[in-house]
Amino acid sequence: MKLLRLLLMCFVCNVHADLKSDARAIDHAPMGVSGDHYHKKGESMISVRHGHMAMGEALFKGETISLSDVLSMPNPLKDSPVNLSVIPTDMTMKMTMIGGMYAPTDRVTLMIMGMFVAKEMQLTTYQPMMNRDLVGRFSTSSSDVSDISLGALITLKESQGSRLHGEIALQHSIGSNDAKGVVLTPMGEDMNMILPYGMQAGDSASRLVLGMTHVRDLIDNIKWGNQVRTKIAVSQGEWSFGDHTEVNSWLQCAFSQSGAISARLKWTHQNKIWGRNPAIKGPVQTANPENYGGVEWHIGLGINWLTRVFSQNVDRVGLELLLPIKQEKNNLQLATKYQLTLGYQKAF
C-alpha cells in the first residue's frame, strides 16, 4: 500500500513532466498487458507491476447459485462427509511482478521477470448432516515467490504506423505447492492441512510462453493493439495448473504527449488442473481439480502517464481496471469481481 500511495502521489503531482525526449504515453499498451513493446539496440527498462484481484459469489457452470445449492452438492472426492460442507465466500490475490528488458540488437529484446503472490480466502463451515447448521468462519492465506521467466521479443515487421513482434519465453514455477493452513472442519475441529490448489503459489511446472503482438495507428493519436499469448506446460510434477491462452484487443487515445487513456477487451481460456495431490482433500470445492479453469471475458479501462517519479528522467506510470462481462468457469468456482493493476516502468 505504501508503494501504491507513492505512485499515485507522483501521478497527481508531477503533471508537467520533462518531455524533451520523443517518448509518448500512447506508445505503450494498457498496464495489464505484458510483452507489448520492444526496444532499440542498447536500450533497457525495469518495471514493477502490482495487481489486485478479488473474487466472491458462487458460480456453477457460469451461472450464479445460492449457498443452499452449494451445500446440496456431493463431495466428488469420495471423502466424508458426502456433501460439500466448507464453502469459500471471498478470495483476494495480490501479485507483484518485477521485470527487466535489454535490447542487444534492434531486432531482439531480452526479458527477465519474477512474480510474488499473496492469497487469502474466507470460508464458512457447516455441519455435515441434519440441518446443516453453521459451525463457524475462518480464513486461510499463503504467500511466496511464484515463478521466474526468461525470454525474448523478436521484431518481425516495423513500418510507419505499424509494428509486429513475437514472443518466446520459458517460465518455471518455483513457489511452494504444499503450503499448509489451519482449517475448521465440519466436526468443529481446527486441523493443519495442505491447502487446496488455488491457494498454492506454485505447481513445479515449466511452461513455454508464445505470443504475437500487432499495434497500428488508426488515426492521429489513436492506436489499435492486438495480442495473443499462450502458456503451455512442457514439464509437470504431481499436478499443475492448466494451459492458459489470453487474447487482448485494445484502443488507446492520447490526450497529450504525456497522457493516454485505453479501453481493452480481454478473453482468457484455461484448462482444468492436470493431475492431483492425494493429500489435498476435504468437503470443499477448491480441493477438486475439475473446479478450475474455463473461459472469461473482461473489459478494461486504463490510463498511462509520463511523469517524474525517482529522477528528472521521464518515467511511465499506468493504472488499469478490469471488470468481468462474462464468466463460463468450469463447474463450481468463485466469480471474479475485478482486477486492478498499477505499474511503473523506467527506460534507460
Rosetta blueprint (number, residue, H / E / L):
1 M L
2 K H
3 L H
4 L H
5 R H
6 L H
7 L H
8 L H
9 M H
10 C H
11 F H
12 V H
13 C H
14 N L
15 V L
16 H L
17 A L
18 D L
19 L L
20 K L
21 S L
22 D L
23 A L
24 R L
25 A H
26 I H
27 D H
28 H L
29 A L
30 P L
31 M L
32 G L
33 V L
34 S L
35 G L
36 D L
37 H L
38 Y L
39 H L
40 K L
41 K L
42 G L
43 E L
44 S E
45 M E
46 I E
47 S E
48 V E
49 R E
50 H E
51 G E
52 H E
53 M E
54 A E
55 M E
56 G E
57 E E
58 A E
59 L E
60 F E
61 K L
62 G L
63 E E
64 T E
65 I L
66 S L
67 L H
68 S H
69 D H
70 V H
71 L H
72 S L
73 M L
74 P E
75 N L
76 P L
77 L L
78 K L
79 D L
80 S L
81 P L
82 V L
83 N E
84 L L
85 S L
86 V E
87 I E
88 P E
89 T E
90 D E
91 M E
92 T E
93 M E
94 K E
95 M E
96 T E
97 M E
98 I E
99 G E
100 G E
101 M E
102 Y E
103 A L
104 P L
105 T L
106 D L
107 R L
108 V E
109 T E
110 L E
111 M E
112 I E
113 M E
114 G E
115 M E
116 F E
117 V E
118 A E
119 K E
120 E E
121 M E
122 Q E
123 L E
124 T E
125 T E
126 Y E
127 Q L
128 P L
129 M L
130 M L
131 N L
132 R L
133 D L
134 L E
135 V E
136 G E
137 R E
138 F E
139 S E
140 T E
141 S E
142 S E
143 S E
144 D E
145 V E
146 S E
147 D E
148 I E
149 S E
150 L E
151 G E
152 A E
153 L E
154 I E
155 T E
156 L E
157 K E
158 E E
159 S E
160 Q L
161 G L
162 S E
163 R E
164 L E
165 H E
166 G E
167 E E
168 I E
169 A E
170 L E
171 Q E
172 H E
173 S E
174 I L
175 G L
176 S L
177 N L
178 D L
179 A L
180 K E
181 G E
182 V E
183 V E
184 L E
185 T L
186 P L
187 M L
188 G L
189 E L
190 D E
191 M E
192 N E
193 M E
194 I E
195 L L
196 P L
197 Y H
198 G H
199 M H
200 Q L
201 A L
202 G L
203 D L
204 S L
205 A L
206 S E
207 R E
208 L E
209 V E
210 L E
211 G E
212 M E
213 T E
214 H E
215 V E
216 R E
217 D E
218 L E
219 I E
220 D L
221 N L
222 I E
223 K E
224 W E
225 G E
226 N E
227 Q E
228 V E
229 R E
230 T E
231 K E
232 I E
233 A E
234 V E
235 S E
236 Q L
237 G L
238 E L
239 W E
240 S E
241 F L
242 G L
243 D L
244 H E
245 T E
246 E E
247 V E
248 N E
249 S E
250 W E
251 L E
252 Q E
253 C E
254 A E
255 F L
256 S L
257 Q L
258 S L
259 G E
260 A E
261 I E
262 S E
263 A E
264 R E
265 L E
266 K E
267 W E
268 T E
269 H E
270 Q E
271 N L
272 K L
273 I L
274 W E
275 G E
276 R L
277 N L
278 P L
279 A L
280 I L
281 K L
282 G L
283 P L
284 V E
285 Q H
286 T H
287 A H
288 N L
289 P L
290 E L
291 N L
292 Y L
293 G L
294 G E
295 V E
296 E E
297 W E
298 H E
299 I E
300 G E
301 L E
302 G E
303 I E
304 N E
305 W E
306 L E
307 T E
308 R L
309 V L
310 F L
311 S L
312 Q L
313 N L
314 V L
315 D E
316 R E
317 V E
318 G E
319 L E
320 E E
321 L E
322 L E
323 L E
324 P E
325 I E
326 K E
327 Q E
328 E E
329 K E
330 N L
331 N L
332 L E
333 Q E
334 L E
335 A E
336 T E
337 K E
338 Y E
339 Q E
340 L E
341 T E
342 L E
343 G E
344 Y E
345 Q E
346 K E
347 A E
348 F L
